[in-house]
Amino acid sequence: MAVLRADKRGDDELRPVSFELDFLKHPLGSTVIRCGNTRVLCSVSDVPGIPGWMREQQVPGGWLTAEYRMLPGATPERARRQVVGPGGRATEIQRLIGRSLRAVVDLTQIGQRTLYVDCDVLDADGGTRCAAITGASIALELALRRLFVESRISTWPLKTRAVAVSAGIVEGRPMLDLCYSEDAAAAVDMNVVMTAEGNYIEIQGTAEETPFSAPQLDRLLALARSGAARLADLQRQAIDAPAP
């Protein structure tokens, strides 16, 4: 019998995932995604205008960008609030979020506007960037629905949904969806971003200790694909659920 993980999951199981839609009043779309003990508030706001480089290069359509922050109380020890600008890790994560969401939306169809995606970590227990992407995809769809219903865009621009999940090798065992204690102990750490149909958007993988083999990589990608498929199904259930 396989030894269960600290939270009683099997190696190929996701943490419990849920979405709370329209959490905020003012943004076009918002959701709180919970993945185990990780919670991220994702919201999308509509700002008129496009970046200067788009005007200079006469790029049609609009733009989408993301910001990522971890709230001071998101970790056991207070995290210092970023008051000037995001640190290196936050900058890398928000760029990943932006790239991932731009891959699933046709920006030529949203008009000359910028969609700002804000991802604020309320509770951090590993996998915050993956939760942010998965939750922000739902918030983006809610935002685009509102723009479409209000006739502020005339063509539906969302091509598919984005999901993201982590995988890693911990004590020689390939595992899906690492919590913080597993991530901290991982010999290999990977984050995989995919479409709802199972196509890859981005793969980030690092050997923290010993380099890993091609069969190990194949196993981690197989875990990520199965986890992404389950996340996509949970997204569909959340977004298609009737209003209470």
C-alpha positions in Angstrom: 0.0 0.0 0.0 1.3 3.4 -1.0 2.2 5.8 1.9 -0.2 8.7 1.9 1.1 12.3 2.1 0.9 14.5 5.1 -2.6 15.7 4.1 -3.7 12.1 3.4 -3.7 12.5 -0.4 -2.3 10.0 -2.9 0.6 11.1 -5.0 -1.7 11.7 -8.0 -4.4 13.7 -6.2 -5.1 17.4 -6.2 -5.8 19.3 -3.0 -9.5 20.2 -2.6 -10.3 23.0 -5.1 -13.2 25.5 -5.0 -14.1 28.8 -6.6 -16.1 31.7 -5.0 -17.3 33.8 -8.0 -17.9 37.6 -8.0 -16.2 38.0 -4.7 -15.6 41.8 -5.2 -18.2 44.4 -6.1 -16.4 46.7 -8.5 -14.1 44.7 -10.9 -15.6 43.3 -14.1 -14.9 39.8 -12.8 -13.5 38.3 -9.6 -13.1 35.0 -7.8 -11.4 33.5 -4.8 -9.8 30.2 -5.6 -9.0 27.8 -2.8 -6.5 24.9 -3.3 -6.1 23.2 0.0 -4.8 25.8 2.4 -3.8 28.2 -0.4 -6.3 31.0 -1.3 -5.9 33.6 -4.0 -8.2 36.5 -4.8 -8.2 37.1 -8.5 -9.9 40.1 -10.1 -10.1 41.8 -13.6 -10.5 45.5 -14.1 -11.2 47.4 -17.3 -9.0 50.5 -17.9 -9.4 52.6 -21.1 -6.5 52.9 -23.4 -3.5 50.7 -24.4 0.2 50.8 -23.8 2.3 53.4 -25.7 4.2 50.7 -27.6 1.0 49.4 -29.0 0.1 52.8 -30.3 3.6 53.4 -31.7 3.6 50.0 -33.5 -0.1 50.3 -34.5 -0.9 47.0 -32.9 -4.7 46.4 -33.2 -6.9 45.6 -30.3 -6.2 45.8 -26.6 -3.9 44.5 -23.9 -3.9 42.3 -20.9 -1.4 42.5 -18.0 -1.2 41.1 -14.5 0.0 42.0 -11.0 0.7 39.5 -8.2 1.1 40.2 -4.6 1.3 38.2 -1.4 -0.6 39.9 1.5 1.4 40.4 4.7 -0.7 37.9 6.6 -0.6 35.2 3.9 2.3 33.3 5.6 3.0 32.2 9.2 5.5 35.0 9.6 4.4 38.4 8.3 5.6 39.0 4.8 6.8 42.5 4.2 4.4 44.6 2.1 5.7 45.7 -1.3 5.1 49.5 -1.4 7.5 50.5 -4.2 7.2 47.6 -6.7 7.1 43.8 -6.8 10.2 41.9 -5.9 12.0 39.5 -8.3 9.8 36.5 -7.5 6.5 38.5 -7.8 7.6 40.0 -11.1 8.4 36.6 -12.5 5.1 35.2 -11.4 3.0 38.1 -12.7 4.7 37.9 -16.0 3.8 34.2 -16.1 0.2 35.0 -15.3 0.0 37.6 -18.0 1.6 35.3 -20.7 -0.7 32.5 -19.7 -3.9 34.5 -20.0 -2.9 36.3 -23.2 -2.5 32.9 -24.8 -6.2 32.1 -24.3 -7.8 35.4 -25.4 -7.9 37.2 -28.8 -6.8 40.6 -27.8 -7.7 42.0 -31.2 -11.4 41.6 -30.2 -11.5 43.5 -27.0 -11.2 47.1 -28.3 -8.6 49.7 -27.2 -8.7 48.8 -23.5 -6.3 47.2 -21.0 -7.5 44.4 -18.8 -5.7 44.4 -15.5 -5.6 41.1 -13.7 -4.8 41.4 -10.0 -3.9 38.2 -8.0 -3.6 38.7 -4.3 -2.5 35.8 -2.2 -4.7 35.6 1.0 -3.2 32.4 2.3 0.0 30.7 1.0 0.6 27.0 1.3 2.4 26.3 -2.0 1.2 26.5 -5.5 0.2 30.2 -5.4 1.2 30.9 -9.0 -0.8 27.9 -10.3 -3.8 28.8 -8.2 -3.5 32.4 -9.5 -3.6 31.4 -13.1 -6.4 28.9 -12.6 -8.5 31.4 -10.7 -7.6 34.4 -12.9 -8.9 32.5 -15.9 -12.3 32.3 -14.3 -12.2 36.0 -13.3 -11.2 36.9 -16.9 -14.1 34.9 -18.3 -16.6 36.6 -16.0 -15.1 40.0 -17.0 -15.4 39.2 -20.7 -19.0 38.0 -20.3 -19.9 41.3 -18.7 -18.3 43.3 -21.6 -20.1 41.1 -24.1 -23.5 41.3 -22.5 -23.2 45.0 -22.2 -22.2 45.2 -25.9 -18.9 46.8 -25.0 -17.3 44.1 -27.2 -19.1 42.6 -30.2 -17.2 39.4 -30.8 -16.5 36.7 -28.1 -12.7 36.8 -27.6 -12.0 33.9 -25.2 -10.5 31.0 -27.1 -10.3 28.6 -24.1 -9.5 28.5 -20.4 -6.1 28.3 -18.8 -5.2 26.0 -15.9 -2.0 25.5 -14.0 -0.7 22.8 -11.6 2.5 21.9 -9.9 4.3 18.6 -9.8 7.6 17.5 -8.3 9.8 14.7 -6.9 9.8 14.5 -3.2 11.9 11.8 -1.5 12.1 10.0 -4.8 8.3 10.1 -5.3 6.7 12.0 -8.2 3.8 14.0 -6.7 1.0 16.2 -8.1 0.1 19.6 -6.6 2.7 20.2 -4.0 1.9 22.0 -0.8 4.5 24.2 0.8 6.3 21.5 2.9 6.5 19.3 -0.1 7.7 22.1 -2.4 10.4 23.0 0.1 11.7 19.5 0.2 11.3 18.8 -3.5 14.4 17.6 -5.5 12.5 18.5 -8.7 9.9 21.3 -8.9 7.7 21.9 -11.9 4.8 24.2 -12.8 2.8 23.4 -15.9 0.3 25.8 -17.6 -2.2 24.2 -20.0 -5.4 24.9 -21.9 -8.6 23.3 -20.9 -8.2 21.0 -24.0 -4.8 19.8 -22.7 -2.4 21.8 -24.8 0.7 23.3 -23.2 1.1 27.0 -22.6 4.2 27.0 -20.5 6.4 24.5 -18.6 8.7 25.5 -15.8 10.9 22.7 -14.4 14.0 22.8 -12.1 16.2 20.2 -10.5 16.9 21.6 -7.0 19.3 18.8 -6.3 20.1 16.0 -8.6 19.3 16.3 -12.4 16.3 14.3 -13.4 15.8 11.7 -16.2 13.6 11.7 -19.2 11.3 9.0 -17.7 11.0 11.1 -14.6 10.1 14.1 -16.7 7.5 12.0 -18.6 6.0 10.9 -15.3 5.7 14.5 -14.0 4.1 15.7 -17.2 1.6 12.9 -17.1 0.7 13.9 -13.5 0.4 17.5 -14.6 -1.9 16.6 -17.5 -4.2 14.6 -15.3 -4.3 17.3 -12.7 -4.9 20.0 -15.4 -7.8 18.0 -16.8 -9.4 17.8 -13.4 -8.9 21.5 -12.8 -10.5 22.3 -16.2 -13.5 20.2 -15.2 -13.8 22.1 -11.9 -13.6 25.4 -13.7 -16.3 24.4 -16.1 -18.6 23.3 -13.2 -18.0 26.6 -11.4 -18.5 28.9 -14.3 -21.6 27.0 -15.6 -23.3 26.6 -12.3 -26.6 28.4 -12.0 -26.6 31.6 -9.9 -27.9 31.0 -6.3 
